[in-house]
């Protein structure tokens, strides 16, 4: 029986900012597995990217992709009922299509000089992210959100208003801004998946959430225990402090490992 669910951002949180490694977090990951505590990857990454990481980490839990745009429950998982996708995965999503997001961004190009993943070739994505070609290709297979860069970041508030009028929103991740559906975020997806767990097991389950970017704030604040990770430069999110929000000691996998050990009293 699950007593906790751990929702974790990836880049700059469970994965190091520069090399994307999670090796320094293996001790805590193994503890969660051994304690039957689901580790639910909750990220701006795509299904293809997270599936690859799930295999590397040997995880079998559901995960949340593209800033809450999609929840995926693996084949043969206890929560996986009917309405499966062709590959056996259960997909839960409500929001705009990728084509609708791209249409909006294309209309904004002239006034805001935005440049999304859909405008980029593999080499540009590789350069901006330090990913290899396979990983960059996985990052470009988008369904629910569009990461983008903008020449003048002071225009983001005006662009966000335009987006909200059109039924979208903009959030800031570690490297990119992300165009998403309105009322779509990691916190909403966390609450939705937590409710599914509680309903299935008919028991109270506490949530733990870890992140380092603006798109993690609501998730951290709404969890029973939230952990703010320091960024790679040592700075922290500007977030309201309270007794259920903790601050990790180190950035990336090392800090994640220590935070999980502290929360679950692992010596």
PyMOL commands that set and color helices and strands:
alter all, ss='L'
color gray80, all
select helices_A, chain A and resi 23-34+47-57+66-68+98-112+117-119+122-129+133-139+153-165+186-201+214-222+252-263
alter helices_A, ss='H'
color red, helices_A
select strands_A, chain A and resi 4-8+38-41+63-65+70-73+90-92+114-116+146-150+168-172+177-181+206-211+225-228+245-247
alter strands_A, ss='S'
color yellow, strands_A
deselect
rebuild
show_as cartoon
